[in-house]
Amino acid sequence: MFGFTLIELMTVLGIILLLVAFGLSAMQGAKQRAAIARAKSELAGLALALEDYKRHYGDYPQTGAAGQANAVVTAAIGTTQAQALLFNALTGVYGPTNFTARVNGPTLIDVSKFSVEGGFTTAELSTFAVPNGSPPAKTALPKSFLDPWGNRYLYFYKRPTPALAGGAVPVSAWLAGSFVLYSAGPDGQHTAPNANTGLYTGTTQTTGTNADNLYADKLP
């Protein structure tokens, strides 16, 4: 009376598997949307901190002469790489142009609201953002801010350039209206902007590696 044919059982099983697949897809989509929303919020927070930094020092951190660490974390970042300079600038270690002399400035960002590369050891927490030593100075840490996919946020801004006679613009001058700050997105891939203009060329922004990038602001 309650017997089922093999075809009927296979049909029911197929329907169940389809429902499970649809459910998993919906969950993945929801997680991705949440990660994108979080990245946008964090980028807004970083941009706000950079504006506070500019109001305090007169300019954003000029990291253009520094090497960029990869967006995808495959090795520990060095303190002289651009993303680490950004981290240390916003936590009061450096002014906008000199990344050797430590300034003991204000901490302009709440790092507890971000994922930080490598986290903090007990020793780092005891000295983080607090001048220590003789003379007392804040410690530069090999850290960067990480996006929801565990990749480093990317930050580009002009390199310090000497003034030229007659008001001429140096060849290496940054011609963009502001910094370029972004997440490489879910795929962790990106093509960096031109080091001088802050602009991109070709189709990288629409169909290439930057198609899923998330930006803090738009260039004028």
Backbone as CSV, one residue per row, in Angstrom:
resi,resn,N_x,N_y,N_z,CA_x,CA_y,CA_z,C_x,C_y,C_z
1,MET,0.819,-1.203,0.000,0.000,0.000,0.000,0.857,1.258,0.000
2,PHE,1.968,1.223,0.756,2.852,2.378,0.851,4.135,2.186,0.048
3,GLY,4.153,1.259,-0.853,5.345,0.994,-1.643,5.602,2.096,-2.655
4,PHE,6.889,2.354,-2.942,7.287,3.356,-3.928,8.178,2.693,-4.961
5,THR,8.038,3.110,-6.170,8.914,2.587,-7.203,10.274,3.270,-7.098
6,LEU,11.287,2.682,-7.711,12.628,3.260,-7.689,12.635,4.638,-8.349
7,ILE,11.846,4.780,-9.409,11.787,6.071,-10.096,11.209,7.141,-9.182
8,GLU,10.162,6.791,-8.415,9.554,7.752,-7.497,10.527,8.164,-6.400
9,LEU,11.269,7.185,-5.864,12.255,7.491,-4.815,13.360,8.397,-5.356
10,MET,13.833,8.093,-6.584,14.887,8.912,-7.180,14.392,10.332,-7.443
11,THR,13.118,10.464,-7.834,12.552,11.797,-8.077,12.510,12.619,-6.798
12,VAL,12.055,11.982,-5.703,11.998,12.673,-4.414,13.396,13.078,-3.961
13,LEU,14.348,12.155,-4.122,15.727,12.451,-3.729,16.282,13.617,-4.543
14,GLY,15.972,13.620,-5.838,16.434,14.711,-6.694,15.872,16.050,-6.258
15,ILE,14.591,16.078,-5.883,13.966,17.318,-5.421,14.625,17.804,-4.136
16,ILE,14.889,16.868,-3.220,15.545,17.233,-1.955,16.922,17.835,-2.216
17,LEU,17.697,17.212,-3.125,19.033,17.722,-3.426,18.971,19.106,-4.050
18,LEU,17.975,19.333,-4.910,17.804,20.655,-5.498,17.492,21.708,-4.450
19,LEU,16.627,21.357,-3.496,16.279,22.299,-2.435,17.485,22.623,-1.569
20,VAL,18.288,21.594,-1.281,19.512,21.818,-0.496,20.468,22.733,-1.245
21,ALA,20.628,22.501,-2.557,21.526,23.321,-3.367,21.058,24.770,-3.406
22,PHE,19.745,24.964,-3.573,19.212,26.333,-3.580,19.433,27.015,-2.234
23,GLY,19.256,26.256,-1.145,19.451,26.815,0.190,20.892,27.229,0.425
24,LEU,21.846,26.370,0.006,23.258,26.696,0.174,23.638,27.913,-0.661
25,SER,23.099,27.986,-1.882,23.393,29.130,-2.747,22.880,30.418,-2.119
26,ALA,21.667,30.361,-1.541,21.108,31.549,-0.897,21.948,31.975,0.291
27,MET,22.454,30.997,1.061,23.295,31.313,2.216,24.597,31.960,1.777
28,GLN,25.205,31.413,0.712,26.451,31.978,0.209,26.237,33.396,-0.293
29,GLY,25.106,33.611,-0.983,24.804,34.955,-1.465,24.630,35.940,-0.328
30,ALA,23.960,35.502,0.737,23.747,36.374,1.891,25.075,36.708,2.570
31,LYS,25.967,35.717,2.681,27.272,35.946,3.304,28.099,36.932,2.471
32,GLN,28.016,36.775,1.157,28.771,37.676,0.289,28.254,39.107,0.382
33,ARG,26.930,39.258,0.416,26.350,40.603,0.535,26.737,41.237,1.870
34,ALA,26.774,40.421,2.935,27.168,40.935,4.248,28.634,41.370,4.236
35,ALA,29.484,40.587,3.570,30.903,40.935,3.494,31.099,42.229,2.708
36,ILE,30.362,42.395,1.622,30.466,43.617,0.820,30.013,44.824,1.631
37,ALA,28.911,44.671,2.366,28.414,45.773,3.196,29.437,46.136,4.269
38,ARG,30.056,45.134,4.861,31.070,45.394,5.887,32.280,46.103,5.286
39,ALA,32.715,45.664,4.102,33.860,46.301,3.454,33.572,47.769,3.162
40,LYS,32.380,48.068,2.678,32.012,49.454,2.392,32.024,50.297,3.661
41,SER,31.533,49.718,4.763,31.520,50.435,6.036,32.946,50.693,6.531
42,GLU,33.806,49.689,6.409,35.191,49.853,6.861,35.943,50.860,5.987
43,LEU,35.695,50.827,4.688,36.332,51.799,3.803,35.896,53.218,4.155
44,ALA,34.617,53.371,4.502,34.131,54.692,4.916,34.824,55.133,6.199
45,GLY,35.034,54.191,7.124,35.726,54.508,8.370,37.173,54.895,8.137
46,LEU,37.850,54.185,7.248,39.233,54.521,6.923,39.317,55.883,6.232
47,ALA,38.384,56.148,5.327,38.381,57.438,4.632,38.143,58.586,5.607
48,LEU,37.238,58.376,6.559,36.972,59.400,7.564,38.221,59.662,8.411
49,ALA,38.917,58.584,8.785,40.150,58.741,9.561,41.200,59.497,8.751
50,LEU,41.259,59.235,7.457,42.217,59.946,6.608,41.890,61.434,6.513
51,GLU,40.614,61.765,6.485,40.241,63.181,6.475,40.627,63.854,7.787
52,ASP,40.432,63.139,8.900,40.860,63.669,10.201,42.371,63.860,10.220
53,TYR,43.073,62.882,9.633,44.533,62.949,9.556,44.956,64.198,8.771
54,LYS,44.304,64.435,7.638,44.654,65.603,6.827,44.386,66.904,7.578
55,ARG,43.270,66.946,8.319,42.981,68.161,9.097,44.056,68.402,10.154
56,HIS,44.597,67.322,10.698,45.602,67.463,11.765,46.982,67.807,11.206
57,TYR,47.372,67.145,10.104,48.736,67.288,9.589,48.842,68.134,8.323
58,GLY,47.724,68.409,7.672,47.771,69.197,6.449,47.771,68.386,5.175
59,ASP,47.929,67.065,5.264,47.886,66.216,4.076,47.669,64.769,4.507
60,TYR,47.349,63.928,3.535,47.219,62.495,3.794,48.612,61.861,3.829
61,PRO,48.745,60.647,4.354,50.053,59.969,4.327,50.534,59.781,2.884
62,GLN,51.712,60.302,2.577,52.253,60.243,1.220,53.080,58.968,1.045
63,THR,52.403,57.887,0.746,53.053,56.568,0.689,53.478,56.163,-0.720
64,GLY,53.391,57.107,-1.688,53.639,56.749,-3.076,55.022,56.202,-3.366
65,ALA,56.002,56.549,-2.564,57.356,56.062,-2.795,57.593,54.691,-2.159
66,ALA,56.630,54.212,-1.386,56.791,52.936,-0.675,56.288,51.774,-1.525
67,GLY,56.867,50.624,-1.321,56.393,49.424,-2.009,55.060,48.973,-1.438
68,GLN,54.246,48.380,-2.290,52.952,47.852,-1.865,53.076,46.364,-1.562
69,ALA,52.545,45.954,-0.431,52.436,44.522,-0.157,51.284,43.962,-0.987
70,ASN,51.309,42.685,-1.294,50.223,42.067,-2.044,48.913,42.206,-1.278
71,ALA,47.822,42.309,-2.023,46.515,42.337,-1.363,46.282,41.036,-0.617
72,VAL,46.536,39.907,-1.269,46.393,38.599,-0.625,47.582,38.380,0.300
73,VAL,47.309,38.023,1.530,48.368,37.863,2.524,49.056,36.514,2.327
74,THR,50.220,36.542,1.704,51.006,35.322,1.516,52.271,35.336,2.362
75,ALA,52.619,36.494,2.875,53.785,36.649,3.750,53.530,37.860,4.634
76,ALA,54.252,37.920,5.761,54.076,39.035,6.696,54.478,40.344,6.036
77,ILE,53.772,41.394,6.363,54.060,42.711,5.810,55.259,43.330,6.531
78,GLY,55.996,44.172,5.809,57.105,44.895,6.412,56.662,46.283,6.841
79,THR,57.314,46.847,7.824,56.902,48.152,8.355,57.087,49.284,7.351
80,THR,57.901,49.050,6.297,58.140,50.109,5.319,57.211,49.998,4.108
81,GLN,56.331,49.020,4.086,55.407,48.886,2.962,54.186,49.786,3.160
82,ALA,53.573,50.155,2.049,52.559,51.214,2.064,51.417,50.951,3.030
83,GLN,50.897,49.717,3.056,49.753,49.448,3.930,50.129,49.540,5.403
84,ALA,51.360,49.163,5.736,51.819,49.294,7.117,52.048,50.766,7.467
85,LEU,52.539,51.547,6.510,52.709,52.984,6.753,51.358,53.643,7.008
86,LEU,50.335,53.221,6.258,48.989,53.750,6.498,48.523,53.404,7.901
87,PHE,48.691,52.148,8.299,48.283,51.718,9.643,48.985,52.556,10.703
88,ASN,50.286,52.720,10.579,51.050,53.440,11.594,50.795,54.944,11.556
89,ALA,50.493,55.477,10.376,50.156,56.900,10.309,48.853,57.176,11.055
90,LEU,47.843,56.335,10.818,46.548,56.563,11.449,46.562,56.275,12.948
91,THR,47.577,55.557,13.415,47.692,55.306,14.854,48.724,56.216,15.513
92,GLY,49.143,57.270,14.778,49.938,58.319,15.405,51.427,58.146,15.404
93,VAL,51.942,57.220,14.591,53.391,57.005,14.585,54.100,57.972,13.639
94,TYR,53.493,58.245,12.482,54.170,59.026,11.446,53.338,60.210,10.969
95,GLY,54.062,61.253,10.541,53.445,62.350,9.830,53.311,61.995,8.360
96,PRO,52.820,62.926,7.537,52.479,62.574,6.154,53.648,62.338,5.209
97,THR,54.829,62.859,5.502,55.927,62.737,4.532,57.165,62.038,5.073
98,ASN,57.319,61.955,6.355,58.533,61.378,6.943,58.176,60.087,7.665
99,PHE,58.608,58.955,7.091,58.288,57.660,7.691,59.509,57.052,8.382
100,THR,60.360,57.952,8.858,61.507,57.549,9.678,61.376,58.138,11.075
101,ALA,61.107,59.442,11.139,60.924,60.116,12.425,59.512,59.855,12.939
102,ARG,59.416,59.398,14.174,58.105,59.123,14.775,57.609,60.376,15.506
103,VAL,56.314,60.682,15.322,55.809,61.971,15.795,54.966,61.886,17.068
104,ASN,54.612,60.692,17.507,53.760,60.537,18.698,52.462,61.336,18.574
105,GLY,51.844,61.225,17.405,50.608,61.951,17.161,49.390,61.228,17.713
106,PRO,48.199,61.796,17.498,46.974,61.177,18.006,46.603,59.920,17.217
107,THR,45.948,58.999,17.883,45.382,57.837,17.204,44.034,58.253,16.623
108,LEU,43.900,58.140,15.308,42.734,58.692,14.625,41.745,57.624,14.165
109,ILE,41.987,56.382,14.546,41.087,55.315,14.124,40.961,54.279,15.229
110,ASP,39.770,53.715,15.374,39.508,52.676,16.368,39.825,51.330,15.733
111,VAL,41.021,50.806,16.014,41.446,49.568,15.360,40.614,48.365,15.802
112,SER,39.903,48.477,16.917,39.078,47.356,17.376,37.919,47.079,16.421
113,LYS,37.620,48.024,15.537,36.528,47.848,14.582,36.996,47.212,13.280
114,PHE,38.282,46.844,13.227,38.858,46.272,12.011,39.550,44.949,12.313
115,SER,39.697,44.143,11.266,40.596,42.997,11.350,41.993,43.518,11.053
116,VAL,42.942,43.183,11.918,44.305,43.679,11.776,45.228,42.500,11.480
117,GLU,46.062,42.668,10.496,46.961,41.600,10.086,47.816,41.105,11.257
118,GLY,47.761,39.815,11.507,48.567,39.217,12.563,48.021,39.395,13.960
119,GLY,46.929,40.184,14.113,46.417,40.449,15.455,47.458,41.174,16.285
120,PHE,47.348,41.058,17.598,48.298,41.717,18.490,48.811,40.726,19.526
121,THR,50.109,40.694,19.711,50.684,39.904,20.795,50.492,40.667,22.098
122,THR,50.724,39.998,23.205,50.621,40.649,24.514,51.598,41.815,24.608
123,ALA,52.815,41.611,24.096,53.827,42.674,24.139,53.402,43.867,23.290
124,GLU,52.824,43.592,22.110,52.382,44.684,21.243,51.235,45.467,21.876
125,LEU,50.319,44.753,22.502,49.198,45.425,23.149,49.659,46.339,24.275
126,SER,50.746,45.964,24.937,51.219,46.764,26.068,51.845,48.078,25.620
127,THR,52.282,48.151,24.351,52.938,49.365,23.868,52.198,50.007,22.698
128,PHE,51.109,49.372,22.229,50.422,49.872,21.042,49.891,51.286,21.255
129,ALA,50.283,52.194,20.349,49.815,53.585,20.342,50.171,54.349,21.617
130,VAL,51.148,53.839,22.368,51.583,54.522,23.589,53.083,54.800,23.480
131,PRO,53.525,56.059,23.584,54.951,56.360,23.528,55.708,55.624,24.631
132,ASN,56.811,55.008,24.253,57.619,54.290,25.243,59.086,54.396,24.858
133,GLY,59.951,54.034,25.782,61.380,54.113,25.531,61.944,55.455,25.929
134,SER,63.176,55.718,25.533,63.838,56.969,25.887,64.635,57.479,24.682
135,PRO,64.210,58.574,24.056,63.000,59.336,24.392,61.752,58.543,24.013
136,PRO,60.645,58.827,24.667,59.436,58.047,24.400,58.940,58.254,22.968
137,ALA,58.589,57.162,22.301,58.075,57.227,20.928,57.159,56.038,20.690
138,LYS,56.137,56.255,19.905,55.251,55.151,19.549,56.002,54.142,18.686
139,THR,55.644,52.880,18.830,56.320,51.820,18.087,55.629,51.566,16.755
140,ALA,56.409,51.532,15.670,55.866,51.185,14.353,55.707,49.674,14.278
141,LEU,54.510,49.223,13.920,54.215,47.793,13.891,54.005,47.311,12.454
142,PRO,54.419,46.080,12.151,54.183,45.513,10.810,52.746,44.998,10.705
143,LYS,51.821,45.918,10.549,50.395,45.588,10.528,49.730,46.246,9.324
144,SER,48.581,45.708,8.943,47.738,46.346,7.938,46.287,46.063,8.283
145,PHE,45.387,46.856,7.710,43.960,46.623,7.881,43.507,45.600,6.845
146,LEU,42.726,44.610,7.284,42.279,43.540,6.398,40.794,43.672,6.082
147,ASP,40.434,43.354,4.851,39.031,43.403,4.453,38.304,42.124,4.882
148,PRO,37.001,42.015,4.657,36.258,40.837,5.133,36.699,39.516,4.509
149,TRP,37.457,39.560,3.414,37.950,38.337,2.786,39.366,38.012,3.245
150,GLY,39.854,38.770,4.227,41.182,38.503,4.783,42.317,39.081,3.970
151,ASN,42.004,39.972,3.025,43.036,40.605,2.205,43.306,42.033,2.679
152,ARG,44.488,42.526,2.359,44.853,43.878,2.780,44.086,44.930,1.980
153,TYR,43.597,45.953,2.678,43.077,47.114,1.971,44.246,47.792,1.250
154,LEU,43.979,48.361,0.087,45.016,49.011,-0.715,44.863,50.527,-0.626
155,TYR,45.986,51.204,-0.446,45.982,52.669,-0.307,47.093,53.255,-1.169
156,PHE,46.732,54.218,-2.004,47.707,54.889,-2.867,47.561,56.399,-2.704
157,TYR,48.691,57.053,-2.545,48.700,58.515,-2.511,50.084,58.982,-2.923
158,LYS,50.217,60.252,-3.192,51.423,60.803,-3.811,52.695,60.536,-3.022
159,ARG,53.788,60.580,-3.735,55.106,60.470,-3.112,55.608,61.871,-2.790
160,PRO,56.359,62.017,-1.701,56.929,63.326,-1.407,57.817,63.795,-2.569
161,THR,57.592,65.003,-3.057,58.379,65.520,-4.177,58.912,66.908,-3.836
162,PRO,60.153,67.190,-4.178,60.704,68.527,-3.904,60.085,69.571,-4.815
163,ALA,59.965,70.780,-4.310,59.429,71.874,-5.118,60.417,72.232,-6.222
164,LEU,59.882,72.597,-7.383,60.733,72.987,-8.504,60.693,74.498,-8.695
165,ALA,61.742,75.022,-9.266,61.833,76.470,-9.499,60.726,76.927,-10.456
166,GLY,60.190,78.111,-10.181,59.189,78.684,-11.061,57.816,78.048,-10.931
167,GLY,57.624,77.224,-9.899,56.324,76.602,-9.691,56.024,75.449,-10.626
168,ALA,57.048,74.923,-11.305,56.834,73.799,-12.217,56.374,72.566,-11.450
169,VAL,55.556,71.752,-12.086,55.047,70.528,-11.455,56.051,69.399,-11.656
170,PRO,56.510,68.741,-10.581,57.451,67.630,-10.746,56.844,66.510,-11.589
171,VAL,57.688,65.810,-12.324,57.216,64.724,-13.183,56.490,63.674,-12.366
172,SER,56.940,63.451,-11.151,56.358,62.399,-10.318,55.218,62.904,-9.442
173,ALA,54.716,64.125,-9.715,53.656,64.689,-8.883,52.368,63.879,-9.020
174,TRP,51.652,63.765,-7.916,50.354,63.084,-7.906,49.306,64.026,-8.472
175,LEU,48.636,63.619,-9.527,47.706,64.505,-10.218,46.246,64.240,-9.875
176,ALA,45.985,63.208,-9.100,44.606,62.918,-8.695,44.164,63.895,-7.615
177,GLY,42.850,64.009,-7.444,42.338,64.952,-6.464,42.421,64.470,-5.038
178,SER,42.638,63.173,-4.840,42.668,62.632,-3.491,43.436,61.316,-3.498
179,PHE,43.351,60.582,-2.409,43.957,59.250,-2.324,43.074,58.244,-3.068
180,VAL,43.617,57.052,-3.293,42.845,55.930,-3.819,42.901,54.829,-2.762
181,LEU,41.734,54.452,-2.250,41.640,53.484,-1.161,40.581,52.459,-1.534
182,TYR,40.943,51.174,-1.489,39.975,50.171,-1.923,40.290,48.776,-1.390
183,SER,39.277,47.918,-1.505,39.428,46.485,-1.281,39.508,45.816,-2.640
184,ALA,40.338,44.800,-2.763,40.435,44.057,-4.024,39.227,43.168,-4.254
185,GLY,38.289,43.165,-3.310,37.045,42.427,-3.503,37.164,40.947,-3.212
186,PRO,36.109,40.195,-3.478,36.084,38.770,-3.140,37.207,37.951,-3.773
187,ASP,37.646,38.344,-4.998,38.671,37.530,-5.659,40.087,37.894,-5.234
188,GLY,40.259,38.998,-4.506,41.590,39.385,-4.038,42.522,39.864,-5.130
189,GLN,42.006,40.060,-6.348,42.847,40.476,-7.474,42.627,41.952,-7.779
190,HIS,43.683,42.632,-8.220,43.547,44.037,-8.576,44.710,44.475,-9.446
191,THR,44.486,45.540,-10.170,45.544,46.229,-10.903,45.690,47.610,-10.280
192,ALA,46.889,47.946,-9.877,47.117,49.199,-9.164,46.924,50.397,-10.074
193,PRO,46.494,51.546,-9.508,46.385,52.761,-10.311,47.753,53.277,-10.699
194,ASN,47.787,54.130,-11.697,49.027,54.770,-12.099,49.622,55.519,-10.912
195,ALA,50.900,55.328,-10.665,51.539,55.903,-9.477,51.531,57.419,-9.461
196,ASN,51.412,58.057,-10.613,51.431,59.516,-10.667,50.034,60.114,-10.737
197,THR,49.165,59.523,-11.536,47.853,60.130,-11.773,46.752,59.567,-10.889
198,GLY,46.958,58.392,-10.314,45.908,57.757,-9.530,44.795,57.201,-10.402
199,LEU,45.014,57.135,-11.714,43.989,56.679,-12.644,44.309,55.288,-13.182
200,TYR,43.299,54.690,-13.811,43.436,53.368,-14.402,43.295,53.484,-15.915
201,THR,43.815,52.509,-16.613,43.677,52.499,-18.066,43.080,51.180,-18.514
202,GLY,42.541,51.170,-19.736,42.008,49.942,-20.295,40.705,49.511,-19.655
203,THR,40.456,48.217,-19.672,39.181,47.672,-19.193,39.286,47.056,-17.805
204,THR,40.367,47.333,-17.094,40.540,46.704,-15.781,39.398,47.026,-14.827
205,GLN,38.804,48.202,-14.977,37.758,48.618,-14.046,36.400,47.989,-14.354
206,THR,36.188,47.535,-15.571,34.866,47.055,-15.962,34.786,45.553,-16.112
207,THR,35.749,44.962,-16.774,35.703,43.516,-17.000,36.970,42.803,-16.547
208,GLY,37.949,43.560,-16.077,39.218,42.962,-15.693,39.330,42.693,-14.205
209,THR,40.566,42.728,-13.709,40.839,42.361,-12.313,40.171,43.281,-11.309
210,ASN,39.828,44.517,-11.724,39.247,45.472,-10.770,37.726,45.512,-10.798
211,ALA,37.098,44.639,-11.557,35.648,44.706,-11.731,34.896,44.543,-10.411
212,ASP,35.452,43.782,-9.458,34.763,43.583,-8.175,35.408,44.375,-7.042
213,ASN,36.310,45.306,-7.384,36.916,46.132,-6.344,35.865,47.028,-5.682
214,LEU,36.092,47.343,-4.415,35.208,48.238,-3.670,36.031,49.444,-3.233
215,TYR,35.554,50.647,-3.570,36.342,51.864,-3.361,35.760,52.741,-2.260
216,ALA,36.663,53.448,-1.565,36.227,54.363,-0.517,35.643,55.631,-1.112
217,ASP,36.160,56.054,-2.264,35.631,57.259,-2.895,35.943,57.183,-4.392
218,LYS,35.460,58.155,-5.128,35.706,58.202,-6.555,36.644,59.362,-6.866
219,LEU,37.508,59.116,-7.808,38.397,60.188,-8.245,37.619,61.216,-9.046
220,PRO,37.972,62.496,-8.936,37.289,63.530,-9.713,37.601,63.374,-11.189
